[in-house]
Amino acid sequence: MRVLFLLLLLANAGFFAWSRLSPRETAADPAPLARQIEPENAAAVPPPPTVSLKCIEWGSFTLADAAQAEKALEPLALGPRLAQRRIEETAGWWVFIPSQTNRQGALRKAAELKGLGIGDYFIMQEEGPLRWSLSLGVFRTEEAAQARLAALREQGVRTAQVGQRETAVPKVWLQVSGVDPALERQLAKVARQMNGSELRSCP
């Protein structure tokens, strides 16, 4: 019996030593994330594409035309992204109806314009060769003036013409911020509704 007891004691001691020295298969992985994703592979994943946003301005408009342009933009629901930039521009060209000799003649011509649905005009009353002529718009470029004249021709105005005239006039540019390519296409579509206007990047 004494021999059997010693054998059992030695067997238990051997099992204990073996269990302490053998590697544990259930040990936790000290760096599971590093084993799942190799650093070099993670760096190779391209970032998601970004949309380039910019500021676009539309103009230039007289104070009266600016209100009409803002109304044309209402369907786009621009909210706080829409702002005004007011400046004074030197206009080198204008569209006008020559002098009507006297006030009565100018008023008759103005009534004809109203009958054609044209309300954006101004009777020149200052002394000089332009007195009693009717201004139908002043523009920075001849191309813009010619576009305005073409639109008036379509409305039935036959006596208007384009001429050179250096004068400083207050103008408004409508600025839209946060413009992506899709919105820029929408703005271009709206801008085509107003002859003589242009879209460009904000200064």
C-alpha positions as CSV (number, residue, x, y, z in Angstrom):
1,M,0.0,0.0,0.0
2,R,2.8,2.4,0.8
3,V,4.3,1.7,-2.7
4,L,0.9,2.4,-4.4
5,F,0.5,5.7,-2.5
6,L,3.9,6.9,-3.6
7,L,3.1,6.0,-7.2
8,L,-0.1,8.0,-7.1
9,L,1.7,11.0,-5.5
10,L,4.4,11.0,-8.3
11,A,1.7,10.8,-11.0
12,N,-0.2,13.8,-9.6
13,A,3.0,15.8,-9.4
14,G,3.9,15.0,-13.0
15,F,0.5,16.0,-14.3
16,F,0.7,19.3,-12.4
17,A,4.1,20.1,-13.8
18,W,2.9,19.3,-17.4
19,S,-0.2,21.4,-17.1
20,R,1.8,24.5,-15.9
21,L,4.5,24.3,-18.5
22,S,2.4,23.5,-21.7
23,P,1.2,26.5,-23.9
24,R,-2.4,27.6,-23.5
25,E,-4.4,27.3,-26.7
26,T,-7.1,29.5,-25.3
27,A,-4.9,32.5,-24.6
28,A,-6.3,35.8,-25.9
29,D,-4.8,37.3,-29.1
30,P,-2.9,40.4,-27.8
31,A,-3.4,42.2,-31.1
32,P,-6.5,40.9,-32.9
33,L,-7.1,44.1,-34.9
34,A,-3.5,44.1,-36.2
35,R,-3.9,40.4,-37.3
36,Q,-7.2,41.1,-39.1
37,I,-6.0,44.2,-41.0
38,E,-2.5,44.6,-42.2
39,P,-1.2,48.2,-41.8
40,E,0.0,48.4,-45.4
41,N,-3.4,47.2,-46.7
42,A,-5.3,49.7,-44.6
43,A,-3.1,52.5,-46.0
44,A,-3.8,51.4,-49.6
45,V,-7.6,51.9,-49.3
46,P,-8.4,55.2,-51.1
47,P,-10.5,57.9,-49.3
48,P,-14.1,58.4,-50.4
49,P,-14.5,60.9,-53.2
50,T,-15.3,64.5,-52.2
51,V,-17.3,67.1,-54.1
52,S,-15.7,70.5,-54.8
53,L,-17.9,73.3,-53.6
54,K,-17.5,76.9,-54.8
55,C,-19.1,80.3,-54.9
56,I,-20.9,81.5,-58.1
57,E,-22.2,84.9,-58.7
58,W,-24.9,85.9,-61.3
59,G,-25.3,89.4,-62.7
60,S,-25.0,92.2,-63.0
61,F,-28.4,93.6,-62.4
62,T,-30.0,96.9,-61.8
63,L,-31.8,97.2,-58.4
64,A,-35.1,96.4,-60.2
65,D,-33.8,93.5,-62.2
66,A,-32.1,92.0,-59.0
67,A,-35.5,91.5,-57.5
68,Q,-36.7,89.7,-60.6
69,A,-33.5,87.5,-60.6
70,E,-34.0,86.6,-57.0
71,K,-37.6,85.5,-57.7
72,A,-36.3,83.3,-60.5
73,L,-34.0,81.6,-58.0
74,E,-36.8,80.9,-55.5
75,P,-37.5,77.3,-56.8
76,L,-33.9,76.4,-55.9
77,A,-34.6,77.1,-52.2
78,L,-31.0,78.5,-51.6
79,G,-31.8,80.1,-48.2
80,P,-28.8,81.6,-46.5
81,R,-26.5,80.5,-49.3
82,L,-27.9,83.4,-51.4
83,A,-26.4,86.9,-50.9
84,Q,-26.1,90.2,-52.7
85,R,-22.9,92.1,-53.7
86,R,-23.6,95.7,-54.6
87,I,-21.1,97.7,-56.6
88,E,-20.8,100.7,-59.0
89,E,-20.0,99.7,-62.5
90,T,-18.8,101.9,-65.4
91,A,-21.2,101.2,-68.2
92,G,-19.8,101.8,-71.6
93,W,-22.9,100.8,-73.6
94,W,-26.6,101.5,-73.5
95,V,-29.9,100.6,-75.3
96,F,-32.1,103.7,-75.9
97,I,-34.8,105.2,-78.0
98,P,-33.5,108.6,-79.4
99,S,-34.9,111.9,-78.2
100,Q,-38.6,112.5,-78.8
101,T,-38.2,116.3,-79.1
102,N,-40.4,117.2,-76.1
103,R,-41.9,115.7,-72.9
104,Q,-45.2,114.9,-74.6
105,G,-43.4,112.8,-77.2
106,A,-41.4,111.0,-74.6
107,L,-44.5,110.2,-72.6
108,R,-46.2,108.8,-75.8
109,K,-43.2,106.6,-76.5
110,A,-43.3,105.4,-72.8
111,A,-47.0,104.5,-73.2
112,E,-46.1,102.4,-76.3
113,L,-43.5,100.6,-74.3
114,K,-46.0,99.9,-71.5
115,G,-48.4,98.6,-74.1
116,L,-45.7,96.0,-75.1
117,G,-45.2,94.9,-71.6
118,I,-42.0,96.8,-71.0
119,G,-41.6,98.6,-67.8
120,D,-37.8,98.9,-67.4
121,Y,-37.1,102.2,-69.0
122,F,-36.1,105.7,-67.9
123,I,-37.0,109.1,-69.5
124,M,-33.9,111.3,-69.8
125,Q,-34.8,114.8,-68.6
126,E,-31.4,116.4,-68.1
127,E,-30.5,119.3,-70.4
128,G,-28.5,118.2,-73.4
129,P,-28.7,116.2,-76.6
130,L,-30.1,113.2,-74.8
131,R,-33.0,115.0,-73.2
132,W,-36.4,113.2,-73.8
133,S,-34.7,110.1,-75.0
134,L,-35.6,106.8,-73.3
135,S,-33.0,104.6,-71.7
136,L,-33.7,100.9,-71.8
137,G,-30.6,99.7,-70.0
138,V,-26.9,100.4,-69.5
139,F,-24.3,97.6,-69.9
140,R,-20.6,96.9,-69.4
141,T,-20.1,95.3,-72.8
142,E,-21.5,95.8,-76.3
143,E,-22.5,92.1,-76.4
144,A,-24.8,92.5,-73.3
145,A,-26.3,95.6,-74.9
146,Q,-26.9,93.8,-78.2
147,A,-28.6,90.9,-76.3
148,R,-30.9,93.4,-74.6
149,L,-31.7,95.0,-77.9
150,A,-32.5,91.6,-79.5
151,A,-34.9,90.8,-76.6
152,L,-36.7,94.1,-77.1
153,R,-37.0,93.4,-80.8
154,E,-38.8,90.2,-80.0
155,Q,-41.2,92.2,-77.8
156,G,-42.0,94.5,-80.7
157,V,-39.7,97.5,-80.1
158,R,-38.5,98.8,-83.4
159,T,-36.9,102.2,-82.7
160,A,-34.4,101.2,-80.0
161,Q,-30.7,101.2,-80.7
162,V,-27.3,100.5,-79.1
163,G,-24.8,103.3,-78.4
164,Q,-21.8,104.1,-76.3
165,R,-22.2,105.9,-73.1
166,E,-19.7,106.2,-70.2
167,T,-21.6,106.4,-66.9
168,A,-21.3,104.9,-63.4
169,V,-24.4,102.9,-62.3
170,P,-25.2,100.9,-59.2
171,K,-25.4,97.2,-59.9
172,V,-26.1,94.0,-58.0
173,W,-24.4,90.6,-58.2
174,L,-26.3,87.7,-56.7
175,Q,-23.8,85.3,-55.0
176,V,-24.5,81.6,-54.2
177,S,-22.2,79.8,-51.9
178,G,-21.7,76.0,-51.5
179,V,-22.3,75.3,-55.2
180,D,-21.7,71.7,-56.4
181,P,-21.8,70.7,-60.1
182,A,-25.5,69.8,-60.0
183,L,-26.5,73.1,-58.6
184,E,-24.2,74.9,-61.1
185,R,-26.2,73.3,-63.9
186,Q,-29.4,74.5,-62.4
187,L,-28.1,78.0,-62.0
188,A,-27.0,78.1,-65.7
189,K,-30.5,77.1,-66.7
190,V,-32.1,79.9,-64.6
191,A,-29.5,82.4,-65.9
192,R,-30.5,81.8,-69.5
193,Q,-33.9,83.3,-68.7
194,M,-32.4,86.8,-68.3
195,N,-30.6,88.1,-71.4
196,G,-27.4,89.9,-70.9
197,S,-26.6,88.3,-67.6
198,E,-23.6,86.0,-66.8
199,L,-22.5,83.4,-64.3
200,R,-18.9,83.6,-63.0
201,S,-16.8,82.6,-60.0
202,C,-17.1,85.0,-57.0
203,P,-14.2,87.4,-56.8
